[in-house]
Amino acid sequence: MNWDAIATFALAFVTLIGLNLGALRWLLGQYGREASSRIEALSRDGSEFSRGVERELLRLKAQLPMDYVRREDWIRFSNTLEAKLDALRAEVRFEIVELRDRIYERNGAVAEENHE
């Protein structure tokens, strides 16, 4: 083997390694650009999703008071309604007692007239 053959082999080997490193660099660059574009797309979709969720949450917060009543509010409302019904019942009972007394008085007066 002579020095020309060794030099040619070394040159071919270095050229092959250089080409492989260049191809590897190019592939990693392509992968990096693709990965960054995917990350941007995911962040854009994520921000759109979070805006959509936030919008739906605000809509739900606005709609819930129209559809549902808090437990404390319902208890207060029912207590007020029951108090009004109790007052109305007491008033009706008082009126019934007065009417009954008038009827008995009238019937008593009619019975006395019939006995005389």
Rosetta constraint file for C-alpha pairs under 8 A:
AtomPair CA 1 CA 5 HARMONIC 6.62 0.50
AtomPair CA 1 CA 6 HARMONIC 7.43 0.50
AtomPair CA 2 CA 6 HARMONIC 6.62 0.50
AtomPair CA 3 CA 7 HARMONIC 5.98 0.50
AtomPair CA 4 CA 8 HARMONIC 6.06 0.50
AtomPair CA 5 CA 9 HARMONIC 6.07 0.50
AtomPair CA 6 CA 10 HARMONIC 6.02 0.50
AtomPair CA 7 CA 11 HARMONIC 5.98 0.50
AtomPair CA 8 CA 12 HARMONIC 6.09 0.50
AtomPair CA 9 CA 13 HARMONIC 6.04 0.50
AtomPair CA 10 CA 14 HARMONIC 6.07 0.50
AtomPair CA 11 CA 15 HARMONIC 6.00 0.50
AtomPair CA 12 CA 16 HARMONIC 6.05 0.50
AtomPair CA 13 CA 17 HARMONIC 6.18 0.50
AtomPair CA 14 CA 18 HARMONIC 6.02 0.50
AtomPair CA 15 CA 19 HARMONIC 6.08 0.50
AtomPair CA 16 CA 20 HARMONIC 6.11 0.50
AtomPair CA 17 CA 21 HARMONIC 6.09 0.50
AtomPair CA 18 CA 22 HARMONIC 6.05 0.50
AtomPair CA 19 CA 23 HARMONIC 6.07 0.50
AtomPair CA 20 CA 24 HARMONIC 6.00 0.50
AtomPair CA 21 CA 25 HARMONIC 6.02 0.50
AtomPair CA 22 CA 26 HARMONIC 6.12 0.50
AtomPair CA 23 CA 27 HARMONIC 6.11 0.50
AtomPair CA 24 CA 28 HARMONIC 6.11 0.50
AtomPair CA 25 CA 29 HARMONIC 6.10 0.50
AtomPair CA 26 CA 30 HARMONIC 6.22 0.50
AtomPair CA 27 CA 31 HARMONIC 6.12 0.50
AtomPair CA 28 CA 32 HARMONIC 5.99 0.50
AtomPair CA 29 CA 33 HARMONIC 6.21 0.50
AtomPair CA 30 CA 34 HARMONIC 6.12 0.50
AtomPair CA 31 CA 35 HARMONIC 5.93 0.50
AtomPair CA 32 CA 36 HARMONIC 6.06 0.50
AtomPair CA 33 CA 37 HARMONIC 6.14 0.50
AtomPair CA 34 CA 38 HARMONIC 6.17 0.50
AtomPair CA 35 CA 39 HARMONIC 6.11 0.50
AtomPair CA 36 CA 40 HARMONIC 6.12 0.50
AtomPair CA 37 CA 41 HARMONIC 6.14 0.50
AtomPair CA 38 CA 42 HARMONIC 6.08 0.50
AtomPair CA 39 CA 43 HARMONIC 6.08 0.50
AtomPair CA 40 CA 44 HARMONIC 6.03 0.50
AtomPair CA 41 CA 45 HARMONIC 6.03 0.50
AtomPair CA 42 CA 46 HARMONIC 5.83 0.50
AtomPair CA 43 CA 47 HARMONIC 6.02 0.50
AtomPair CA 44 CA 48 HARMONIC 6.17 0.50
AtomPair CA 45 CA 49 HARMONIC 5.95 0.50
AtomPair CA 46 CA 50 HARMONIC 6.04 0.50
AtomPair CA 47 CA 51 HARMONIC 6.07 0.50
AtomPair CA 48 CA 52 HARMONIC 6.12 0.50
AtomPair CA 49 CA 53 HARMONIC 6.11 0.50
AtomPair CA 50 CA 54 HARMONIC 5.97 0.50
AtomPair CA 51 CA 55 HARMONIC 6.03 0.50
AtomPair CA 52 CA 56 HARMONIC 6.17 0.50
AtomPair CA 53 CA 57 HARMONIC 6.04 0.50
AtomPair CA 54 CA 58 HARMONIC 6.18 0.50
AtomPair CA 55 CA 59 HARMONIC 6.22 0.50
AtomPair CA 56 CA 60 HARMONIC 6.08 0.50
AtomPair CA 57 CA 61 HARMONIC 6.12 0.50
AtomPair CA 58 CA 62 HARMONIC 6.21 0.50
AtomPair CA 59 CA 63 HARMONIC 6.15 0.50
AtomPair CA 60 CA 64 HARMONIC 5.90 0.50
AtomPair CA 61 CA 65 HARMONIC 7.41 0.50
AtomPair CA 62 CA 66 HARMONIC 7.78 0.50
AtomPair CA 63 CA 67 HARMONIC 6.56 0.50
AtomPair CA 64 CA 68 HARMONIC 5.76 0.50
AtomPair CA 65 CA 69 HARMONIC 6.65 0.50
AtomPair CA 69 CA 73 HARMONIC 6.53 0.50
AtomPair CA 69 CA 74 HARMONIC 6.36 0.50
AtomPair CA 70 CA 74 HARMONIC 6.25 0.50
AtomPair CA 71 CA 75 HARMONIC 6.17 0.50
AtomPair CA 72 CA 76 HARMONIC 6.14 0.50
AtomPair CA 73 CA 77 HARMONIC 6.06 0.50
AtomPair CA 74 CA 78 HARMONIC 6.01 0.50
AtomPair CA 75 CA 79 HARMONIC 6.04 0.50
AtomPair CA 76 CA 80 HARMONIC 6.20 0.50
AtomPair CA 77 CA 81 HARMONIC 6.15 0.50
AtomPair CA 78 CA 82 HARMONIC 6.00 0.50
AtomPair CA 79 CA 83 HARMONIC 6.09 0.50
AtomPair CA 80 CA 84 HARMONIC 6.29 0.50
AtomPair CA 81 CA 85 HARMONIC 6.23 0.50
AtomPair CA 82 CA 86 HARMONIC 6.06 0.50
AtomPair CA 83 CA 87 HARMONIC 6.21 0.50
AtomPair CA 84 CA 88 HARMONIC 6.13 0.50
AtomPair CA 85 CA 89 HARMONIC 6.01 0.50
AtomPair CA 86 CA 90 HARMONIC 6.16 0.50
AtomPair CA 87 CA 91 HARMONIC 6.21 0.50
AtomPair CA 88 CA 92 HARMONIC 6.13 0.50
AtomPair CA 89 CA 93 HARMONIC 6.11 0.50
AtomPair CA 90 CA 94 HARMONIC 6.18 0.50
AtomPair CA 91 CA 95 HARMONIC 6.25 0.50
AtomPair CA 92 CA 96 HARMONIC 6.13 0.50
AtomPair CA 93 CA 97 HARMONIC 6.15 0.50
AtomPair CA 94 CA 98 HARMONIC 6.27 0.50
AtomPair CA 95 CA 99 HARMONIC 6.15 0.50
AtomPair CA 96 CA 100 HARMONIC 6.02 0.50
AtomPair CA 97 CA 101 HARMONIC 6.13 0.50
AtomPair CA 98 CA 102 HARMONIC 6.22 0.50
AtomPair CA 99 CA 103 HARMONIC 6.12 0.50
AtomPair CA 100 CA 104 HARMONIC 6.12 0.50
AtomPair CA 101 CA 105 HARMONIC 6.03 0.50
AtomPair CA 102 CA 106 HARMONIC 6.03 0.50
AtomPair CA 103 CA 107 HARMONIC 5.99 0.50
AtomPair CA 104 CA 108 HARMONIC 5.82 0.50
AtomPair CA 105 CA 109 HARMONIC 6.10 0.50
AtomPair CA 106 CA 110 HARMONIC 6.16 0.50
AtomPair CA 107 CA 111 HARMONIC 6.02 0.50
AtomPair CA 108 CA 112 HARMONIC 6.21 0.50
AtomPair CA 109 CA 113 HARMONIC 6.29 0.50
AtomPair CA 110 CA 114 HARMONIC 6.26 0.50
AtomPair CA 111 CA 115 HARMONIC 6.31 0.50
AtomPair CA 112 CA 116 HARMONIC 6.34 0.50
